[in-house]
Amino acid sequence: MDPLSALREFTMRGEVEKIVRVNGELRFGEEYTFPCSVETAYRSTKGNRYTLETLVHYIKNHHLKHTEYFQNTIALGIPSVTLPDRKPLLQYLQGILSSTDSIEYRPEDPSFAPNHPLSDDHLHKLDDFDFISMIKAAERPLKDRQSLLECKSRDFYSVLVAATKREEERQRLDSQQRKDGLVAKSRLMGADDDLGYDPAPKPKMHFKGSKIGEGVPIILVPSAFQTLITIYNVKEFLEDGVYIPTDVKVKQMKGARPDCVTVQKKLSRDRVVTAYEVRDKPSSLKPEDWDRVVAVFVLGKEWQFKDWPFKDHVEIFNKN
C-alpha cells in the first residue's frame, strides 16, 4: 500500500494517533512503515508533491488556525500544507471525497496499477505463489505461550503476607460481631453493669417535658400494611440497610403478627451495640413509655397520630 492510501485508511478509522515517528521512519501501528521524507501521490497547487511527514503532521494538527499551524511547521522544520490545499486534502483523507485531481500516481508508486490486462502466464504464476509463506516470513512474534506464562518476580512472600492479613482481619471482624451480639443480648437482659459496658444512650426525644425517659428506646412505625416500612421489614432495614417488601416478609414469617420487634444497632463511634424497640400501636404505650420514643417513621396521614397523647402533629415534631 502506498503512503497516501495508508494515511487515508488510518484517518478514516480514527487511528491517526497510532502513527508514530521512530528515527527517520513513520510507523502506522504494526501494519506499515514508510520513510518520513517519502513523497506521496498528492500534488500541491504549486506543483510539488507533499511528503508523508507533511501530511501526517497536518492531519494531526488540522484543527489549528492556518497561522498557528504555519508557525508550528516552521518551529519543527516541516514543510506546510498550503492554505488552498487544506480543505480538499482534509476531505479526501477523512473519506468525504473519494478522489481529487491533485492525486497523481506514478508507475513506481506501490499502488500504481497498470491499465492493461494481465497475461495468462502471469495469472498462473500468481496462483502458484505461496502468499501464506510470505505473510509468515513478515511476521514478528512479540510473545509466545512460554513468555506469557513467565513471571517477572519469583518472590511470592508479599502475596503470602497480604493473604495472611486478610484472614486475620476476617477473624477479627467475626470475633467483634460475636462480641457485639453478646453485648446486645446482655443489655436486653439488664446485664450492662456486669459486663462493664456503657448503658444504652438516653433517648433524646422528650414528650412530657419532665425528666428524660429511661430504658430501651422506642421507634414507632405506621401500622398500615401498604407503607414501605412496617413492623415486618423494619429489622432488616435498620440493622443491615436492606429493604424487603412487606408482602415478602409476611410470606416468610411463621406465627402470629409481632407486637414488638427488637433492633440492634452498632454505633461506629464507640463500637457499642444499642437495642431499640420498634412498635406500630401507639395505643398500647403507657404514659411513661412516651418518654422513651426517639424516632418515628411518618406516613404523612392524620390517622397515624390518632392515638397519640398530643394535640396535633405540629406539637409532636416540636418535641426535642
N, C-alpha and C positions, 0 to 999 in steps of 0.2 A: 504493500500500500504506500502511496506517495505521501509526503509530509502534509500537504494541504488537506487531503482526504482524511488522514488520521486526526488532524486537529479539528476538522468539522465533525467527525464522528464523536470525539470526546466532548466537544462543546454541546452537541445535541443531547448527549447522555448526561450532561451536567457533571462531568468528571474532569473539568479543567484543572482543579486543584491537584489531581494525580500526576500532572505533567511537572516534572522537576528537572532542574539542571544539575548535572553531575559532571564537573570539569568542563569539557567542551562539547558535551552531548546533552540533548533533551530526551528524557525517558518518559514515555507515555505508559505509566504503570509498569506492568510486566509484559506489555504487548509489543511496543515498538520503541526503537531507539534511532535518533537521527542526529547528525551534527548540527550545532546551533546555527552555523553560517550557511547551511544548505539553502539554495534558492527554491522557492515554491512556484507553482504554476500561476499564482495570482500576480498580475501585472498592474502596477500603479498607473495613474493618469499621466505620469511623467515618462512612462515607458519602461522603467526598470522593474525587475521582479523583486517582490518582498522576500526577505529571508524568513526562515521559520522562527528565529528568535524574535524578530519584529512582530510577527503575527501573534505569537504566544504572549508576548508582553502586552500587546494591545487588547487581546480578548480578556486578559486578567484585569485590565485597567480601563475598560471601555466606559465605565460609569463616570470617570473623571471628565471635567471640562477640558476642552482641547488645549487651553493654555496650561492648565495643570499637568495634563498628560504630556505635552511637548516639553515642559521643563523637567519632568521626571525622566524622559528618554535622554535628554541632554546630560543629566546627572549620572545616568547609568551607562552612557556611551552607546546607546542602542538607536539605530535609525527608527524614525517615527513613521506612522501611517498618516498620509496627508488628509486634510480636512474633507475634501470631496470624496475620498475613498472610504471614510469611516462608516457611513451608514450602509452602503451596499455590501461592504465586506462583513459587517456585523450581521446583516440579514442573511447572508449566504452561510456564514459559519453556524448561525443558530437554526438553519433549516427553513427559514422563511422563504428564501429564494432557492430554487432548485439549481439554477445556474446563472452565470453572468458573463458578459462579453470580456470581462477582464481576465478570465481564466484561459490560459493558453498552454496546453501540454506540449511537450517536446518528445521526439522519439526516444530520447534517453531517459525520460521520466519513467519511474517504475510502473505508473498506472497507464502509460500510453498503450492503447490497444490498436493494432493495425486494422484497417478497414477491409482488407482482402480476406477471403475465407481461408481457413487452414486446410492444408492438403491432407489426404487420407493417411499418408505416411506419418505426418506429424501427429495426427489424432491417434494413430496406432501406438506411437511412442509414448503419448500421454497416458494411454490405457495401461501400458506396461510399467509406468513409473510408480514406484512404491512411495506414496505420499506419507503413509504411516511411519515408515522408517525416517523420512525427512523430518517429521514433526518430533519424533522421539530424539533425534540427534540434536534438535534445537532446544530440547527441554533442559531446564536447570533445576534439579531437585533441591528444595530447601530443607525439607525434613522427611525422614522416613519413619517406619514403625519403631525402630530401635531408639532413634533420637527423641521421639515423643515420650517414650517411657523412661527416659533418663531423668534423674533428679539433680538439680544443681547442688543441693546440700545433702549430705549423708548423716547429719546430726539431727535426730528427732527428739532430743531432750526437751526442747521448747514445747513440742506437741504434748509430751507427757505431763509437763508442768501445767499447761493450760487445761488439760483434761482433769487433772487432779484438783485444780482449783474449782472447776465447775462442779465436780462431785461433792467437794467439801461445802460449797455454797448451797447445793441442793439439800444436803443433810442438815445444814444449819437452819434453812427455811422450814424443813419438815419438823425439826425439833421445836422451833419457835411457834409454829402453828399448833402443835400438840400442847405446848405450854399455855398459849393463849386460850385454847379450848378449856383447859383446867381452870384458868383464872375466871373465865366467864361463868363456868358452872359453879364455882365457889361463890361468886358474887350473888348468883341467884339463890344460893343456899345460906347466904349471910355469913360466909367464912372469909371475908376480906381481911379482917384484923389478924386472923391466924396465919394467913399467907404473907402478910407484910406488904400488900399492895394498897395503893390509894383507893378509897371508895369511889364509886361512880360519881361523875361530876354532877353537881346540883343543877336541877333544871333552871333555865334562865327565864321561862315564862311564868309570870306570877299573876293569876287572875283575880284573887280576892283582895289583894292589897295588903295582906298581913305578912307573915313570915314566908320565906320560900319553901315550897313543898319538898319533903324528903322522901326517899325511896326510889324505886325503879321508875325512870322517866316514861311517860306515856306519849305515843304518837297516834293521832286519830286519822282514819281513812274513811272515805264515803262508803255507805252500806249498799249503794246501788250496784247491781251486777254488771251494768253496761259501762262503768267507768274504767279507765285504764289501770289504775292502781286500786286493788281491793285487798280484803283480808286473806285472799287465796294466794296472790302472787307477790305480796309486799316483801316477804322474807328474802326471796332470791334477788329482788330488785335492790334492796338496801344493803344486803350483805355482799353480793357478788357483782352488782351492777348489771344484772341480766334481766331482761324483760320477757316474761312468759305470759301469753294471753290467759285471761281468767278462765275461759271455757276449757282450755287445755289442762290447766291445773285442777279444775273440778273433776275432769275425767280421770286424772291420775290419783286424786285424793280418795282414800278409803276411810269410811266412817262418817260421823256427823260433822256438820259445819263448825269450825272453831270459833269460839267467842273471843279468844285472845291468842296472839302469836308473839313469841319471844324472838327478838332480833339481836344478834351480837355484832357490834361494830368495833373494829380496831382503829384507834386514833394513832396516826403515824407519828405525831409529835412526841409522844411518850411511850408508844407501843403498849398501851393499856387497852384492854377489851372492855367495852361498856355494853351493858344489856338494856334493851328497851322493850316495853310492852306496846304492842300495836292492837288497837281496838277499833271497832266500827259502830258501836252502840253507845252514844253519849248518855242515853237514859240510864245505863247501868252503872254510871260513875257516881260515887259518893261525893259529898261536898268537899271532903279533904283530898279526893283524887284529882280534882281540877287543878290543885296546886302543882301536880306533877306533869301536867300536859306541857310538852316542849315543842311540838310541831303538829301541823295539820295539813293534810292533803285536801285542797279545796276543789270541789266540783264546780262551784260557781252558781249553784241553785240555792234559793232561800230555804228550801225544806231541809237542807243539810244541817242548818243551825236551829231547827225547830225545838229540840230537847235541850238546848244549851241554856245555862242559867244567866244569860246576858240579854240585854235589850235588843241588839241587832249586831250584824257583822262588823259595822264600823267600830263599835265598842270592843269587839273581840280582837281586832287587829291593831288596836291602840294599846293592848296589853303588852307589857315587856317585862 
